[in-house]
Amino acid sequence: MIDEILEQVAHAGTLLELPGLAIHRVIDGPQTMFTVARNAGWSGAEIERELRRLHIGLCGRNFDADHLYFFVKRDQARWAEYVLRRAGVPVLTVIDERNAAWAEGKGAVPGWDARPARQKRAKQKRGLLARLWDELWG
């Protein structure tokens, strides 16, 4: 069985001709499907990275010859659409008509980075002598 699949992959040169291998589901439950044209200039990995960067739960993905499909948690669908539109991904799925106007002309949604806050807390936790040393000779 595996030899047959590998032989088909070698002959096809792509997984597009093997739709059974294209499906990947992470979790089940209420979800919303987003559709993006394959020739839109965005790879599936780039779109997934943008969603995951902002902690949007990706429930699954799929593709065919013309489209990429992403499944997100239903309660995050409106936010996911806004994030994708703001990043410039030409989403074919419309969840909220206002998202297109809100996202127009803006760059990607900035992610939250906790490193400066952690560094500040670490400096505050230093002992009295270490802080005095920093003030006098640091």
C-alpha distance (Angstrom), angle and dihedral (degrees) to the residues before:
residue distance angle dihedral
M1 . . .
I2 3.80 . .
D3 3.78 91.1 .
E4 3.80 89.3 54.9
I5 3.81 91.6 51.2
L6 3.80 92.4 48.0
E7 3.78 90.1 48.8
Q8 3.82 90.6 51.0
V9 3.80 90.6 49.4
A10 3.79 90.8 49.9
H11 3.80 91.2 51.2
A12 3.80 95.8 41.4
G13 3.80 96.0 42.9
T14 3.79 89.6 -153.4
L15 3.78 140.1 54.0
L16 3.81 91.3 -124.3
E17 3.77 89.7 90.4
L18 3.79 91.7 51.1
P19 3.82 103.1 62.6
G20 3.79 92.9 170.6
L21 3.80 90.0 67.8
A22 3.79 94.2 47.3
I23 3.81 96.3 71.7
H24 3.79 119.5 92.4
R25 3.80 122.7 170.3
V26 3.78 122.9 -173.8
I27 3.81 103.6 179.6
D28 3.78 137.1 -1.3
G29 3.79 126.6 -131.0
P30 3.79 138.7 82.3
Q31 3.78 107.6 -15.9
T32 3.78 141.7 160.9
M33 3.80 124.5 -136.9
F34 3.81 121.6 -135.3
T35 3.78 120.3 -161.7
V36 3.81 125.0 -154.1
A37 3.81 125.8 178.0
R38 3.82 112.0 -111.9
N39 3.80 92.6 -134.9
A40 3.84 92.7 53.9
G41 3.80 94.3 102.3
W42 3.81 96.7 -106.2
S43 3.78 124.1 107.1
G44 3.78 121.2 -143.7
A45 3.81 90.6 -114.2
E46 3.82 92.1 54.5
I47 3.79 91.9 50.8
E48 3.80 92.2 47.5
R49 3.80 90.7 48.5
E50 3.81 90.6 53.1
L51 3.81 91.8 50.5
R52 3.79 95.1 45.3
R53 3.81 92.6 44.9
L54 3.81 87.8 65.7
H55 3.82 94.5 40.6
I56 3.80 96.7 -107.8
G57 3.79 108.5 159.7
L58 3.79 109.8 -117.6
C59 3.81 108.6 -153.5
G60 3.79 98.5 -178.4
R61 3.77 147.2 -38.8
N62 3.76 139.5 -139.4
F63 3.78 139.8 168.1
D64 3.75 142.8 -164.6
A65 3.79 133.2 -172.0
D66 3.82 94.1 -71.1
H67 3.82 108.9 23.1
L68 3.79 145.3 42.4
Y69 3.81 116.3 -142.4
F70 3.80 125.7 -157.0
F71 3.78 124.9 -174.2
V72 3.81 117.7 -153.5
K73 3.78 132.2 176.0
R74 3.78 109.5 -78.7
D75 3.81 93.8 -126.0
Q76 3.83 89.8 56.4
A77 3.82 96.7 45.4
R78 3.81 97.7 101.1
W79 3.81 92.3 48.2
A80 3.82 91.4 45.2
E81 3.80 91.1 53.0
Y82 3.81 91.2 50.2
V83 3.81 92.3 47.9
L84 3.80 92.8 49.5
R85 3.81 94.0 45.8
R86 3.79 92.0 47.3
A87 3.82 90.5 50.7
G88 3.81 88.3 53.6
V89 3.80 98.5 -107.4
P90 3.84 107.8 149.5
V91 3.80 97.3 -130.0
L92 3.81 114.3 -167.6
T93 3.82 92.9 -163.9
V94 3.81 116.6 86.3
I95 3.80 116.9 -156.8
D96 3.82 98.8 157.2
E97 3.81 120.1 15.0
R98 3.82 90.8 -150.7
N99 3.83 92.9 64.0
A100 3.81 93.0 75.7
A101 3.80 92.1 56.0
W102 3.81 94.0 42.0
A103 3.81 93.6 50.0
E104 3.81 97.6 42.5
G105 3.79 115.1 118.8
K106 3.79 96.1 4.4
G107 3.77 128.3 111.9
A108 3.77 127.3 -125.6
V109 3.79 117.9 -50.1
P110 3.81 107.2 -94.9
G111 3.78 114.1 -117.4
W112 3.75 123.9 -130.0
D113 3.79 113.9 -106.0
A114 3.80 117.3 -166.3
R115 3.80 97.5 -172.5
P116 3.84 97.9 97.7
A117 3.81 91.1 50.7
R118 3.81 91.8 49.5
Q119 3.78 91.8 48.3
K120 3.80 90.5 50.1
R121 3.82 91.8 50.1
A122 3.80 91.1 47.7
K123 3.79 90.7 53.7
Q124 3.82 91.2 49.5
K125 3.81 91.4 51.9
R126 3.79 92.8 58.5
G127 3.75 116.1 110.5
L128 3.81 125.8 -95.7
L129 3.81 94.7 -104.7
A130 3.83 92.6 49.0
R131 3.82 91.4 50.7
L132 3.83 90.8 46.8
W133 3.82 90.0 50.0
D134 3.82 89.5 51.4
E135 3.79 91.8 50.2
L136 3.79 95.6 47.8
W137 3.81 103.5 35.5
G138 3.81 106.3 6.8
